Amino acid sequence: MFVLLLVIAGFHIYPAVVAMSDEMKELAQMLHNTCVAETGVSEALIDKVNNEKVFEDDENLKCYIKCLMAQMACIDDDGIIDEEATIAVLPEEVQDIAAPVIRTCGTKRGKSPCENAWLSHKCYAEMRPDVYMLV
């Protein structure tokens, strides 16, 4: 949900009305490639999140989301999300939409740092499925 880097990466909230520059697309692809290589997540699972807003209970997907956030310095090693850092990496034009979602969701706690990121992203997608995307 983000990011963006965060918006670009996912992880976050990125309204369709905001066009990504070529530079942002390249950065998003770099983050994506790095985290896919690190976690081994299936592209099909990422597509399922984007197309259906379904977050499979898959460890690789969970760690992929944490990896994206870690690459943007929005989550610590224990899986605690820095809400203000997450908001700060978003383009100004989406901060008004994303900030309440990020603050409301906070850090959802799971059994691992990866699960924290995954649960938090599920919350973002549940609150604003119309604008959520994962890179």
N, CA, C and O atoms as CSV, one atom per row, in Angstrom:
chain,resi,resn,atom,element,x,y,z
A,1,MET,N,N,1.494,-0.162,0.000
A,1,MET,CA,C,0.000,0.000,0.000
A,1,MET,C,C,0.925,0.100,0.000
A,1,MET,O,O,1.425,1.225,0.000
A,2,PHE,N,N,4.198,2.064,0.211
A,2,PHE,CA,C,3.353,2.508,-0.590
A,2,PHE,C,C,4.127,3.339,-0.947
A,2,PHE,O,O,3.947,4.321,-0.227
A,3,VAL,N,N,5.762,3.728,-2.441
A,3,VAL,CA,C,5.953,3.516,-2.133
A,3,VAL,C,C,5.334,3.372,-2.660
A,3,VAL,O,O,4.739,2.294,-2.632
A,4,LEU,N,N,6.217,7.437,-4.150
A,4,LEU,CA,C,6.428,6.197,-3.631
A,4,LEU,C,C,7.599,5.979,-4.359
A,4,LEU,O,O,7.998,5.774,-5.505
A,5,LEU,N,N,8.046,6.132,-3.016
A,5,LEU,CA,C,8.351,4.814,-3.294
A,5,LEU,C,C,7.205,3.970,-2.830
A,5,LEU,O,O,6.782,3.054,-3.535
A,6,LEU,N,N,6.746,4.227,-1.782
A,6,LEU,CA,C,5.725,3.379,-1.207
A,6,LEU,C,C,4.525,3.287,-2.096
A,6,LEU,O,O,3.973,2.205,-2.299
A,7,VAL,N,N,4.134,4.358,-2.606
A,7,VAL,CA,C,2.986,4.299,-3.491
A,7,VAL,C,C,3.331,3.429,-4.652
A,7,VAL,O,O,2.533,2.591,-5.071
A,8,ILE,N,N,4.501,3.614,-5.174
A,8,ILE,CA,C,4.906,2.820,-6.307
A,8,ILE,C,C,5.078,1.392,-5.885
A,8,ILE,O,O,4.655,0.478,-6.594
A,9,ALA,N,N,5.656,1.192,-4.808
A,9,ALA,CA,C,5.952,-0.139,-4.390
A,9,ALA,C,C,4.769,-0.791,-3.797
A,9,ALA,O,O,4.778,-1.996,-3.547
A,10,GLY,N,N,3.913,-0.153,-3.601
A,10,GLY,CA,C,2.827,-0.892,-3.158
A,10,GLY,C,C,2.026,-0.703,-2.145
A,10,GLY,O,O,0.918,-0.844,-1.629
A,11,PHE,N,N,2.905,-0.388,-2.107
A,11,PHE,CA,C,2.311,-0.812,-1.374
A,11,PHE,C,C,1.351,-0.163,-0.796
A,11,PHE,O,O,0.797,-0.270,0.299
A,12,HIS,N,N,1.226,0.559,-1.727
A,12,HIS,CA,C,0.309,1.382,-1.076
A,12,HIS,C,C,-0.670,1.933,-2.033
A,12,HIS,O,O,-0.973,1.390,-3.096
A,13,ILE,N,N,-1.131,3.013,-1.602
A,13,ILE,CA,C,-2.291,3.585,-2.230
A,13,ILE,C,C,-1.845,4.495,-3.363
A,13,ILE,O,O,-1.077,5.430,-3.135
A,14,TYR,N,N,-2.302,4.245,-4.553
A,14,TYR,CA,C,-1.908,5.040,-5.698
A,14,TYR,C,C,-3.090,5.215,-6.625
A,14,TYR,O,O,-3.393,4.324,-7.419
A,15,PRO,N,N,-3.760,6.349,-6.536
A,15,PRO,CA,C,-4.928,6.561,-7.387
A,15,PRO,C,C,-4.573,6.545,-8.865
A,15,PRO,O,O,-3.496,6.992,-9.259
A,16,ALA,N,N,-5.449,6.047,-9.647
A,16,ALA,CA,C,-5.231,5.942,-11.079
A,16,ALA,C,C,-5.064,7.306,-11.728
A,16,ALA,O,O,-4.485,7.407,-12.810
A,17,VAL,N,N,-5.559,8.347,-11.090
A,17,VAL,CA,C,-5.459,9.673,-11.682
A,17,VAL,C,C,-4.041,10.218,-11.634
A,17,VAL,O,O,-3.729,11.178,-12.339
A,18,VAL,N,N,-3.182,9.632,-10.825
A,18,VAL,CA,C,-1.805,10.086,-10.713
A,18,VAL,C,C,-0.955,9.212,-11.622
A,18,VAL,O,O,-0.840,8.005,-11.410
A,19,ALA,N,N,-0.372,9.819,-12.615
A,19,ALA,CA,C,0.442,9.058,-13.565
A,19,ALA,C,C,1.855,8.905,-13.034
A,19,ALA,O,O,2.417,9.844,-12.470
A,20,MET,N,N,2.424,7.730,-13.212
A,20,MET,CA,C,3.792,7.484,-12.792
A,20,MET,C,C,4.745,7.945,-13.883
A,20,MET,O,O,4.544,7.664,-15.065
A,21,SER,N,N,5.781,8.651,-13.470
A,21,SER,CA,C,6.808,9.054,-14.420
A,21,SER,C,C,7.622,7.822,-14.791
A,21,SER,O,O,7.555,6.790,-14.123
A,22,ASP,N,N,8.393,7.950,-15.869
A,22,ASP,CA,C,9.255,6.841,-16.274
A,22,ASP,C,C,10.251,6.505,-15.164
A,22,ASP,O,O,10.562,5.338,-14.922
A,23,GLU,N,N,10.741,7.542,-14.500
A,23,GLU,CA,C,11.692,7.334,-13.398
A,23,GLU,C,C,11.047,6.542,-12.259
A,23,GLU,O,O,11.669,5.645,-11.690
A,24,MET,N,N,9.800,6.878,-11.930
A,24,MET,CA,C,9.091,6.172,-10.864
A,24,MET,C,C,8.811,4.725,-11.266
A,24,MET,O,O,8.923,3.811,-10.448
A,25,LYS,N,N,8.446,4.528,-12.539
A,25,LYS,CA,C,8.202,3.173,-13.027
A,25,LYS,C,C,9.465,2.332,-12.939
A,25,LYS,O,O,9.425,1.161,-12.563
A,26,GLU,N,N,10.598,2.957,-13.296
A,26,GLU,CA,C,11.877,2.246,-13.237
A,26,GLU,C,C,12.224,1.888,-11.788
A,26,GLU,O,O,12.691,0.783,-11.512
A,27,LEU,N,N,11.997,2.818,-10.876
A,27,LEU,CA,C,12.264,2.566,-9.466
A,27,LEU,C,C,11.361,1.455,-8.936
A,27,LEU,O,O,11.816,0.568,-8.214
A,28,ALA,N,N,10.093,1.506,-9.295
A,28,ALA,CA,C,9.147,0.473,-8.864
A,28,ALA,C,C,9.584,-0.895,-9.379
A,28,ALA,O,O,9.538,-1.883,-8.646
A,29,GLN,N,N,10.008,-0.948,-10.641
A,29,GLN,CA,C,10.444,-2.219,-11.218
A,29,GLN,C,C,11.690,-2.742,-10.510
A,29,GLN,O,O,11.834,-3.944,-10.291
A,30,MET,N,N,12.593,-1.816,-10.153
A,30,MET,CA,C,13.799,-2.211,-9.434
A,30,MET,C,C,13.453,-2.792,-8.057
A,30,MET,O,O,13.986,-3.829,-7.663
A,31,LEU,N,N,12.564,-2.120,-7.338
A,31,LEU,CA,C,12.130,-2.617,-6.027
A,31,LEU,C,C,11.458,-3.974,-6.167
A,31,LEU,O,O,11.728,-4.904,-5.407
A,32,HIS,N,N,10.586,-4.065,-7.147
A,32,HIS,CA,C,9.877,-5.312,-7.407
A,32,HIS,C,C,10.879,-6.447,-7.665
A,32,HIS,O,O,10.810,-7.503,-7.037
A,33,ASN,N,N,11.794,-6.212,-8.584
A,33,ASN,CA,C,12.761,-7.253,-8.946
A,33,ASN,C,C,13.623,-7.664,-7.760
A,33,ASN,O,O,13.877,-8.851,-7.554
A,34,THR,N,N,14.071,-6.685,-6.980
A,34,THR,CA,C,14.893,-6.969,-5.804
A,34,THR,C,C,14.133,-7.852,-4.817
A,34,THR,O,O,14.663,-8.849,-4.326
A,35,CYS,N,N,12.896,-7.478,-4.535
A,35,CYS,CA,C,12.131,-8.207,-3.518
A,35,CYS,C,C,11.613,-9.551,-4.019
A,35,CYS,O,O,11.468,-10.484,-3.229
A,36,VAL,N,N,11.334,-9.668,-5.304
A,36,VAL,CA,C,10.964,-10.977,-5.866
A,36,VAL,C,C,12.157,-11.919,-5.747
A,36,VAL,O,O,12.006,-13.074,-5.349
A,37,ALA,N,N,13.340,-11.423,-6.093
A,37,ALA,CA,C,14.545,-12.258,-6.013
A,37,ALA,C,C,14.852,-12.657,-4.570
A,37,ALA,O,O,15.272,-13.784,-4.305
A,38,GLU,N,N,14.641,-11.729,-3.646
A,38,GLU,CA,C,14.937,-11.997,-2.241
A,38,GLU,C,C,13.957,-12.983,-1.608
A,38,GLU,O,O,14.344,-13.782,-0.756
A,39,THR,N,N,12.695,-12.929,-2.022
A,39,THR,CA,C,11.665,-13.722,-1.340
A,39,THR,C,C,11.167,-14.928,-2.133
A,39,THR,O,O,10.652,-15.884,-1.553
A,40,GLY,N,N,11.318,-14.887,-3.447
A,40,GLY,CA,C,10.796,-15.978,-4.267
A,40,GLY,C,C,9.291,-15.965,-4.421
A,40,GLY,O,O,8.699,-16.988,-4.763
A,41,VAL,N,N,8.658,-14.823,-4.175
A,41,VAL,CA,C,7.199,-14.733,-4.296
A,41,VAL,C,C,6.772,-15.005,-5.739
A,41,VAL,O,O,7.488,-14.683,-6.687
A,42,SER,N,N,5.629,-15.585,-5.876
A,42,SER,CA,C,5.044,-15.853,-7.188
A,42,SER,C,C,4.408,-14.574,-7.740
A,42,SER,O,O,3.704,-13.860,-7.027
A,43,GLU,N,N,4.668,-14.300,-9.016
A,43,GLU,CA,C,4.031,-13.160,-9.678
A,43,GLU,C,C,2.513,-13.321,-9.654
A,43,GLU,O,O,1.783,-12.331,-9.596
A,44,ALA,N,N,2.038,-14.559,-9.698
A,44,ALA,CA,C,0.597,-14.810,-9.675
A,44,ALA,C,C,-0.033,-14.324,-8.364
A,44,ALA,O,O,-1.165,-13.838,-8.364
A,45,LEU,N,N,0.691,-14.453,-7.251
A,45,LEU,CA,C,0.159,-13.981,-5.968
A,45,LEU,C,C,0.089,-12.461,-5.931
A,45,LEU,O,O,-0.867,-11.890,-5.407
A,46,ILE,N,N,1.109,-11.806,-6.491
A,46,ILE,CA,C,1.098,-10.347,-6.562
A,46,ILE,C,C,-0.061,-9.890,-7.442
A,46,ILE,O,O,-0.773,-8.947,-7.095
A,47,ASP,N,N,-0.248,-10.551,-8.572
A,47,ASP,CA,C,-1.356,-10.221,-9.470
A,47,ASP,C,C,-2.706,-10.414,-8.776
A,47,ASP,O,O,-3.624,-9.620,-8.976
A,48,LYS,N,N,-2.827,-11.455,-7.970
A,48,LYS,CA,C,-4.080,-11.725,-7.261
A,48,LYS,C,C,-4.398,-10.603,-6.270
A,48,LYS,O,O,-5.552,-10.206,-6.114
A,49,VAL,N,N,-3.355,-10.100,-5.602
A,49,VAL,CA,C,-3.551,-8.968,-4.696
A,49,VAL,C,C,-4.055,-7.766,-5.488
A,49,VAL,O,O,-5.027,-7.122,-5.093
A,50,ASN,N,N,-3.398,-7.466,-6.602
A,50,ASN,CA,C,-3.769,-6.293,-7.390
A,50,ASN,C,C,-5.124,-6.428,-8.067
A,50,ASN,O,O,-5.897,-5.470,-8.086
A,51,ASN,N,N,-5.422,-7.569,-8.609
A,51,ASN,CA,C,-6.648,-7.745,-9.377
A,51,ASN,C,C,-7.871,-8.074,-8.532
A,51,ASN,O,O,-8.982,-7.650,-8.850
A,52,GLU,N,N,-7.666,-8.829,-7.456
A,52,GLU,CA,C,-8.799,-9.303,-6.659
A,52,GLU,C,C,-8.788,-8.823,-5.219
A,52,GLU,O,O,-9.757,-9.020,-4.486
A,53,LYS,N,N,-7.681,-8.185,-4.808
A,53,LYS,CA,C,-7.476,-7.749,-3.416
A,53,LYS,C,C,-7.532,-8.958,-2.473
A,53,LYS,O,O,-8.034,-8.873,-1.353
A,54,VAL,N,N,-6.999,-10.085,-2.963
A,54,VAL,CA,C,-6.912,-11.313,-2.166
A,54,VAL,C,C,-5.464,-11.489,-1.743
A,54,VAL,O,O,-4.565,-11.543,-2.582
A,55,PHE,N,N,-5.244,-11.579,-0.443
A,55,PHE,CA,C,-3.919,-11.733,0.142
A,55,PHE,C,C,-3.772,-13.174,0.628
A,55,PHE,O,O,-4.142,-13.510,1.753
A,56,GLU,N,N,-3.223,-14.012,-0.247
A,56,GLU,CA,C,-3.018,-15.414,0.122
A,56,GLU,C,C,-2.122,-15.494,1.356
A,56,GLU,O,O,-1.224,-14.672,1.538
A,57,ASP,N,N,-2.376,-16.490,2.198
A,57,ASP,CA,C,-1.564,-16.725,3.393
A,57,ASP,C,C,-0.304,-17.466,2.956
A,57,ASP,O,O,-0.182,-18.678,3.134
A,58,ASP,N,N,0.622,-16.715,2.386
A,58,ASP,CA,C,1.835,-17.267,1.791
A,58,ASP,C,C,3.036,-16.520,2.363
A,58,ASP,O,O,3.101,-15.294,2.278
A,59,GLU,N,N,3.977,-17.245,2.940
A,59,GLU,CA,C,5.132,-16.623,3.591
A,59,GLU,C,C,5.956,-15.779,2.620
A,59,GLU,O,O,6.460,-14.720,2.997
A,60,ASN,N,N,6.095,-16.232,1.389
A,60,ASN,CA,C,6.860,-15.457,0.413
A,60,ASN,C,C,6.173,-14.124,0.102
A,60,ASN,O,O,6.846,-13.103,-0.033
A,61,LEU,N,N,4.853,-14.124,-0.012
A,61,LEU,CA,C,4.109,-12.887,-0.246
A,61,LEU,C,C,4.263,-11.954,0.950
A,61,LEU,O,O,4.495,-10.756,0.786
A,62,LYS,N,N,4.134,-12.499,2.129
A,62,LYS,CA,C,4.277,-11.691,3.343
A,62,LYS,C,C,5.646,-11.016,3.380
A,62,LYS,O,O,5.748,-9.820,3.653
A,63,CYS,N,N,6.684,-11.781,3.106
A,63,CYS,CA,C,8.038,-11.227,3.161
A,63,CYS,C,C,8.325,-10.302,1.984
A,63,CYS,O,O,9.155,-9.401,2.100
A,64,TYR,N,N,7.658,-10.508,0.863
A,64,TYR,CA,C,7.778,-9.594,-0.275
A,64,TYR,C,C,7.279,-8.212,0.133
A,64,TYR,O,O,7.940,-7.210,-0.140
A,65,ILE,N,N,6.138,-8.153,0.772
A,65,ILE,CA,C,5.579,-6.874,1.200
A,65,ILE,C,C,6.503,-6.219,2.215
A,65,ILE,O,O,6.739,-5.013,2.141
A,66,LYS,N,N,7.030,-6.988,3.160
A,66,LYS,CA,C,7.975,-6.421,4.133
A,66,LYS,C,C,9.225,-5.924,3.430
A,66,LYS,O,O,9.745,-4.864,3.778
A,67,CYS,N,N,9.710,-6.655,2.462
A,67,CYS,CA,C,10.891,-6.252,1.711
A,67,CYS,C,C,10.671,-4.908,1.030
A,67,CYS,O,O,11.533,-4.032,1.097
A,68,LEU,N,N,9.536,-4.739,0.380
A,68,LEU,CA,C,9.236,-3.461,-0.273
A,68,LEU,C,C,9.282,-2.324,0.737
A,68,LEU,O,O,9.879,-1.278,0.481
A,69,MET,N,N,8.657,-2.532,1.872
A,69,MET,CA,C,8.613,-1.487,2.892
A,69,MET,C,C,9.996,-1.231,3.478
A,69,MET,O,O,10.351,-0.085,3.755
A,70,ALA,N,N,10.769,-2.279,3.666
A,70,ALA,CA,C,12.118,-2.129,4.215
A,70,ALA,C,C,13.022,-1.377,3.251
A,70,ALA,O,O,13.846,-0.562,3.667
A,71,GLN,N,N,12.865,-1.653,1.967
A,71,GLN,CA,C,13.665,-0.960,0.950
A,71,GLN,C,C,13.397,0.544,0.986
A,71,GLN,O,O,14.256,1.337,0.600
A,72,MET,N,N,12.232,0.933,1.438
A,72,MET,CA,C,11.866,2.341,1.511
A,72,MET,C,C,12.016,2.909,2.918
A,72,MET,O,O,11.630,4.049,3.179
A,73,ALA,N,N,12.577,2.109,3.824
A,73,ALA,CA,C,12.805,2.528,5.211
A,73,ALA,C,C,11.503,2.904,5.919
A,73,ALA,O,O,11.456,3.881,6.665
A,74,CYS,N,N,10.454,2.125,5.680
A,74,CYS,CA,C,9.149,2.380,6.279
A,74,CYS,C,C,8.767,1.348,7.332
A,74,CYS,O,O,7.697,1.433,7.935
A,75,ILE,N,N,9.641,0.377,7.550
A,75,ILE,CA,C,9.356,-0.683,8.523
A,75,ILE,C,C,10.690,-1.089,9.139
A,75,ILE,O,O,11.713,-1.094,8.455
A,76,ASP,N,N,10.686,-1.427,10.418
A,76,ASP,CA,C,11.939,-1.829,11.045
A,76,ASP,C,C,12.091,-3.356,11.032
A,76,ASP,O,O,11.211,-4.069,10.549
A,77,ASP,N,N,13.197,-3.840,11.559
A,77,ASP,CA,C,13.478,-5.271,11.531
A,77,ASP,C,C,12.454,-6.102,12.302
A,77,ASP,O,O,12.275,-7.288,12.027
A,78,ASP,N,N,11.783,-5.470,13.271
A,78,ASP,CA,C,10.763,-6.166,14.055
A,78,ASP,C,C,9.381,-6.111,13.400
A,78,ASP,O,O,8.413,-6.661,13.925
A,79,GLY,N,N,9.303,-5.441,12.246
A,79,GLY,CA,C,8.028,-5.373,11.536
A,79,GLY,C,C,7.117,-4.266,12.012
A,79,GLY,O,O,5.906,-4.323,11.796
A,80,ILE,N,N,7.684,-3.250,12.661
A,80,ILE,CA,C,6.876,-2.117,13.110
A,80,ILE,C,C,6.940,-1.040,12.033
A,80,ILE,O,O,8.020,-0.590,11.649
A,81,ILE,N,N,5.777,-0.639,11.557
A,81,ILE,CA,C,5.679,0.339,10.481
A,81,ILE,C,C,5.818,1.747,11.047
A,81,ILE,O,O,5.179,2.103,12.038
A,82,ASP,N,N,6.663,2.533,10.398
A,82,ASP,CA,C,6.801,3.945,10.723
A,82,ASP,C,C,5.765,4.672,9.872
A,82,ASP,O,O,5.989,4.937,8.691
A,83,GLU,N,N,4.646,4.983,10.479
A,83,GLU,CA,C,3.524,5.572,9.750
A,83,GLU,C,C,3.901,6.899,9.102
A,83,GLU,O,O,3.547,7.148,7.949
A,84,GLU,N,N,4.609,7.746,9.825
A,84,GLU,CA,C,4.950,9.062,9.275
A,84,GLU,C,C,5.959,8.942,8.142
A,84,GLU,O,O,5.871,9.689,7.167
A,85,ALA,N,N,6.910,8.026,8.242
A,85,ALA,CA,C,7.868,7.811,7.150
A,85,ALA,C,C,7.134,7.265,5.932
A,85,ALA,O,O,7.448,7.628,4.798
A,86,THR,N,N,6.174,6.406,6.162
A,86,THR,CA,C,5.388,5.835,5.072
A,86,THR,C,C,4.617,6.929,4.345
A,86,THR,O,O,4.596,6.970,3.115
A,87,ILE,N,N,3.995,7.800,5.098
A,87,ILE,CA,C,3.247,8.906,4.500
A,87,ILE,C,C,4.200,9.850,3.768
A,87,ILE,O,O,3.887,10.331,2.679
A,88,ALA,N,N,5.354,10.114,4.362
A,88,ALA,CA,C,6.310,11.060,3.791
A,88,ALA,C,C,6.852,10.622,2.436
A,88,ALA,O,O,7.188,11.475,1.615
A,89,VAL,N,N,6.945,9.335,2.181
A,89,VAL,CA,C,7.485,8.883,0.893
A,89,VAL,C,C,6.437,8.919,-0.214
A,89,VAL,O,O,6.766,8.721,-1.383
A,90,LEU,N,N,5.216,9.160,0.133
A,90,LEU,CA,C,4.148,9.225,-0.865
A,90,LEU,C,C,4.157,10.568,-1.577
A,90,LEU,O,O,4.510,11.590,-0.988
A,91,PRO,N,N,3.771,10.564,-2.838
A,91,PRO,CA,C,3.620,11.846,-3.538
A,91,PRO,C,C,2.589,12.706,-2.816
A,91,PRO,O,O,1.596,12.204,-2.290
A,92,GLU,N,N,2.848,14.015,-2.803
A,92,GLU,CA,C,1.948,14.941,-2.116
A,92,GLU,C,C,0.493,14.785,-2.517
A,92,GLU,O,O,-0.410,14.906,-1.689
A,93,GLU,N,N,0.276,14.511,-3.807
A,93,GLU,CA,C,-1.103,14.457,-4.297
A,93,GLU,C,C,-1.905,13.273,-3.759
A,93,GLU,O,O,-3.125,13.250,-3.917
A,94,VAL,N,N,-1.275,12.312,-3.143
A,94,VAL,CA,C,-2.030,11.178,-2.588
A,94,VAL,C,C,-1.961,11.107,-1.065
A,94,VAL,O,O,-2.602,10.255,-0.449
A,95,GLN,N,N,-1.190,11.997,-0.466
A,95,GLN,CA,C,-1.052,11.947,0.992
A,95,GLN,C,C,-2.380,12.123,1.721
A,95,GLN,O,O,-2.610,11.480,2.745
A,96,ASP,N,N,-3.259,12.990,1.204
A,96,ASP,CA,C,-4.554,13.202,1.864
A,96,ASP,C,C,-5.415,11.945,1.852
A,96,ASP,O,O,-6.189,11.709,2.780
A,97,ILE,N,N,-5.282,11.145,0.811
A,97,ILE,CA,C,-6.036,9.895,0.716
A,97,ILE,C,C,-5.386,8.818,1.587
A,97,ILE,O,O,-6.069,8.095,2.312
A,98,ALA,N,N,-4.064,8.723,1.505
A,98,ALA,CA,C,-3.351,7.624,2.151
A,98,ALA,C,C,-3.134,7.803,3.642
A,98,ALA,O,O,-3.194,6.833,4.397
A,99,ALA,N,N,-2.884,9.031,4.078
A,99,ALA,CA,C,-2.528,9.253,5.480
A,99,ALA,C,C,-3.558,8.698,6.473
A,99,ALA,O,O,-3.166,8.018,7.421
A,100,PRO,N,N,-4.846,8.961,6.294
A,100,PRO,CA,C,-5.817,8.409,7.253
A,100,PRO,C,C,-5.834,6.874,7.260
A,100,PRO,O,O,-6.023,6.253,8.306
A,101,VAL,N,N,-5.639,6.283,6.100
A,101,VAL,CA,C,-5.627,4.812,6.006
A,101,VAL,C,C,-4.412,4.265,6.752
A,101,VAL,O,O,-4.534,3.343,7.558
A,102,ILE,N,N,-3.255,4.831,6.481
A,102,ILE,CA,C,-2.014,4.362,7.102
A,102,ILE,C,C,-2.074,4.541,8.615
A,102,ILE,O,O,-1.674,3.653,9.369
A,103,ARG,N,N,-2.576,5.691,9.052
A,103,ARG,CA,C,-2.665,5.942,10.502
A,103,ARG,C,C,-3.710,5.053,11.170
A,103,ARG,O,O,-3.494,4.579,12.286
A,104,THR,N,N,-4.830,4.825,10.506
A,104,THR,CA,C,-5.867,3.972,11.091
A,104,THR,C,C,-5.380,2.531,11.205
A,104,THR,O,O,-5.593,1.879,12.227
A,105,CYS,N,N,-4.733,2.040,10.166
A,105,CYS,CA,C,-4.259,0.656,10.179
A,105,CYS,C,C,-3.067,0.473,11.105
A,105,CYS,O,O,-2.947,-0.557,11.768
A,106,GLY,N,N,-2.183,1.468,11.154
A,106,GLY,CA,C,-0.996,1.351,11.998
A,106,GLY,C,C,-0.206,0.107,11.635
A,106,GLY,O,O,-0.090,-0.253,10.464
A,107,THR,N,N,0.333,-0.541,12.649
A,107,THR,CA,C,1.011,-1.820,12.450
A,107,THR,C,C,0.107,-2.917,12.974
A,107,THR,O,O,-0.144,-3.000,14.177
A,108,LYS,N,N,-0.375,-3.743,12.094
A,108,LYS,CA,C,-1.149,-4.913,12.504
A,108,LYS,C,C,-0.151,-5.974,12.940
A,108,LYS,O,O,0.832,-6.217,12.240
A,109,ARG,N,N,-0.381,-6.597,14.059
A,109,ARG,CA,C,0.575,-7.542,14.630
A,109,ARG,C,C,0.234,-8.982,14.280
A,109,ARG,O,O,-0.884,-9.457,14.482
A,110,GLY,N,N,1.240,-9.649,13.751
A,110,GLY,CA,C,1.122,-11.062,13.433
A,110,GLY,C,C,2.200,-11.847,14.159
A,110,GLY,O,O,2.721,-11.404,15.183
A,111,LYS,N,N,2.527,-13.012,13.625
A,111,LYS,CA,C,3.505,-13.900,14.256
A,111,LYS,C,C,4.940,-13.575,13.879
A,111,LYS,O,O,5.876,-14.118,14.467
A,112,SER,N,N,5.122,-12.682,12.889
A,112,SER,CA,C,6.469,-12.370,12.417
A,112,SER,C,C,6.471,-10.960,11.818
A,112,SER,O,O,5.410,-10.403,11.534
A,113,PRO,N,N,7.655,-10.387,11.628
A,113,PRO,CA,C,7.723,-9.082,10.969
A,113,PRO,C,C,7.096,-9.107,9.573
A,113,PRO,O,O,6.442,-8.143,9.174
A,114,CYS,N,N,7.288,-10.191,8.835
A,114,CYS,CA,C,6.683,-10.290,7.505
A,114,CYS,C,C,5.164,-10.297,7.598
A,114,CYS,O,O,4.489,-9.654,6.794
A,115,GLU,N,N,4.633,-11.010,8.559
A,115,GLU,CA,C,3.181,-11.058,8.710
A,115,GLU,C,C,2.622,-9.698,9.128
A,115,GLU,O,O,1.514,-9.337,8.731
A,116,ASN,N,N,3.381,-8.938,9.927
A,116,ASN,CA,C,2.938,-7.588,10.294
A,116,ASN,C,C,2.720,-6.747,9.037
A,116,ASN,O,O,1.691,-6.087,8.895
A,117,ALA,N,N,3.697,-6.776,8.124
A,117,ALA,CA,C,3.600,-5.992,6.883
A,117,ALA,C,C,2.396,-6.454,6.063
A,117,ALA,O,O,1.630,-5.633,5.558
A,118,TRP,N,N,2.236,-7.751,5.937
A,118,TRP,CA,C,1.139,-8.347,5.165
A,118,TRP,C,C,-0.223,-7.964,5.750
A,118,TRP,O,O,-1.123,-7.555,5.016
A,119,LEU,N,N,-0.371,-8.095,7.060
A,119,LEU,CA,C,-1.634,-7.749,7.709
A,119,LEU,C,C,-1.947,-6.258,7.567
A,119,LEU,O,O,-3.097,-5.870,7.364
A,120,SER,N,N,-0.915,-5.442,7.677
A,120,SER,CA,C,-1.110,-4.001,7.536
A,120,SER,C,C,-1.551,-3.660,6.120
A,120,SER,O,O,-2.428,-2.818,5.926
A,121,HIS,N,N,-0.944,-4.310,5.129
A,121,HIS,CA,C,-1.348,-4.080,3.744
A,121,HIS,C,C,-2.762,-4.582,3.477
A,121,HIS,O,O,-3.509,-3.967,2.716
A,122,LYS,N,N,-3.123,-5.677,4.088
A,122,LYS,CA,C,-4.506,-6.148,3.956
A,122,LYS,C,C,-5.467,-5.079,4.467
A,122,LYS,O,O,-6.518,-4.837,3.874
A,123,CYS,N,N,-5.095,-4.454,5.561
A,123,CYS,CA,C,-5.918,-3.387,6.131
A,123,CYS,C,C,-6.029,-2.228,5.147
A,123,CYS,O,O,-7.121,-1.701,4.936
A,124,TYR,N,N,-4.902,-1.820,4.536
A,124,TYR,CA,C,-4.940,-0.731,3.555
A,124,TYR,C,C,-5.912,-1.081,2.425
A,124,TYR,O,O,-6.748,-0.269,2.030
A,125,ALA,N,N,-5.783,-2.298,1.921
A,125,ALA,CA,C,-6.610,-2.725,0.788
A,125,ALA,C,C,-8.085,-2.819,1.178
A,125,ALA,O,O,-8.959,-2.508,0.369
A,126,GLU,N,N,-8.363,-3.241,2.395
A,126,GLU,CA,C,-9.753,-3.329,2.852
A,126,GLU,C,C,-10.376,-1.948,2.994
A,126,GLU,O,O,-11.549,-1.746,2.681
A,127,MET,N,N,-9.569,-0.994,3.474
A,127,MET,CA,C,-10.096,0.363,3.666
A,127,MET,C,C,-10.281,1.111,2.350
A,127,MET,O,O,-11.248,1.857,2.194
A,128,ARG,N,N,-9.360,0.919,1.400
A,128,ARG,CA,C,-9.420,1.651,0.127
A,128,ARG,C,C,-9.076,0.725,-1.034
A,128,ARG,O,O,-8.060,0.924,-1.700
A,129,PRO,N,N,-9.909,-0.285,-1.287
A,129,PRO,CA,C,-9.621,-1.203,-2.392
A,129,PRO,C,C,-9.591,-0.507,-3.747
A,129,PRO,O,O,-8.965,-0.995,-4.688
A,130,ASP,N,N,-10.261,0.621,-3.841
A,130,ASP,CA,C,-10.330,1.345,-5.104
A,130,ASP,C,C,-8.998,1.953,-5.520
A,130,ASP,O,O,-8.798,2.237,-6.701
A,131,VAL,N,N,-8.085,2.159,-4.579
A,131,VAL,CA,C,-6.811,2.802,-4.907
A,131,VAL,C,C,-5.593,1.987,-4.488
A,131,VAL,O,O,-4.465,2.407,-4.745
A,132,TYR,N,N,-5.785,0.854,-3.863
A,132,TYR,CA,C,-4.651,0.047,-3.393
A,132,TYR,C,C,-4.042,-0.738,-4.542
A,132,TYR,O,O,-4.753,-1.286,-5.384
A,133,MET,N,N,-2.698,-0.786,-4.565
A,133,MET,CA,C,-2.004,-1.648,-5.513
A,133,MET,C,C,-0.663,-2.053,-4.935
A,133,MET,O,O,-0.058,-1.319,-4.154
A,134,LEU,N,N,-0.219,-3.207,-5.322
A,134,LEU,CA,C,1.064,-3.745,-4.896
A,134,LEU,C,C,1.942,-3.852,-6.124
A,134,LEU,O,O,1.510,-4.366,-7.155
A,135,VAL,N,N,3.176,-3.370,-6.024
A,135,VAL,CA,C,4.059,-3.403,-7.190
A,135,VAL,C,C,4.770,-4.731,-7.291
A,135,VAL,O,O,5.557,-4.941,-8.213
